[in-house]
Amino acid sequence: MVLRGVTVISPLFPPDRGGLADHTERLAQGLSAVCPVAVLTTARAGAANAGYSVHPVVRDWHDPAGIVAAVEAGPAPGEVIWQYVPHMYGRGGVNRAVPAAMTRLKARGSRQMVIAHEIASHFCWWPHRAFYVVAQHRQWRRALRCADFVGISTEAWLETWKRRAPQHAAKFGLFPSPSNIPRAELQPGFAARWRAEQGLGANARLLAYFGTIGVNKQFDWVLRAWQQAQRPDCPAALVVIGDPPPAAAPVSLKGLLRPVGFLPRAEVSRLLQIADVLALPFVDGVSERRASFMAGLEHGCAVVTTVGFNTGPTLRQAGFFRGVETAEPEPFAAAVASLLERPEARAELGRQAQAAYARGYAWPRLLEKLAAALRWQGRL
């Protein structure tokens, strides 16, 4: 089967910041190599494109008729890929218009695929939160009935929904979220020059954090690990890429904090390549949906992260990163400090990380899965 084209639906797209906007851009770029691609996104000015078309025309994601009309005005109304995160579409992640639009498109003969980066919040007894969770599950089950294929970004969720919805299990597949930061060329001597430009000593070790900062990212754990890693003869600098740190650094360490903010992808890539350790303490545990983790793997970082309830069996058994299964910050900090002391172990971990990423998580692997899922000809 040869596609005339495909419409990718996502409320978030550059110039929006964040993993979902970047993922949609990379997805559109990859798909455009095998078929025409249109991105349907929120009405805004300044949406850019390269090799595919961008249609920032949706003004109300709670209007199913408007969504369907926008899809049908695109180049290939019969081929649709939904980027699915409930909170992208509505307050509290509740938006009945999305499954309603999917139902109408299904009735019109559209083939639809859902890539689920999130499914629903965890249940909470607070009345409004409980309502949100129940509504999100209802939306999800309606989406399952409409979709021809469902790519789930997290192995733990995939296994859960195979049990909960066995009638749909045949159309489930694991679709990890690859790195959104392509590997840039690293000139000889870049690490030494960067340290000098930042006023850091040549022997300063670099502990890095990459991504947005929120309650689920446990940045206070990174600060604790940074403090624990200090040695009088060999300081550890903390490089924060992305959101600015929410808390002030200890007075004694302010000279070693480098919040570089949001940078062009090539600059992010170079910083990841020279980092000694990348610290990512997720509250729910590392999973295949964490693009910052995937960026660390692609760039050969020695990653220290957490293992939790959203960590599936494959990552639990993996040896290409350091996973700390704990609800307390001290063991995580100790793992970071220990790895910063062992350059050979860091180098070997980085080599294993790159190999694992290329083998199972890189964009070509995702696009191959996508082509197979929709039975397209001409895989990448």
Summary of the structure (lengths in Angstrom):
residues: 380
radius of gyration: 21.5
end to end distance: 15.2
largest distance: 68.8
contacts: 1274
relative contact order: 0.11
helix: 44%
strand: 17%
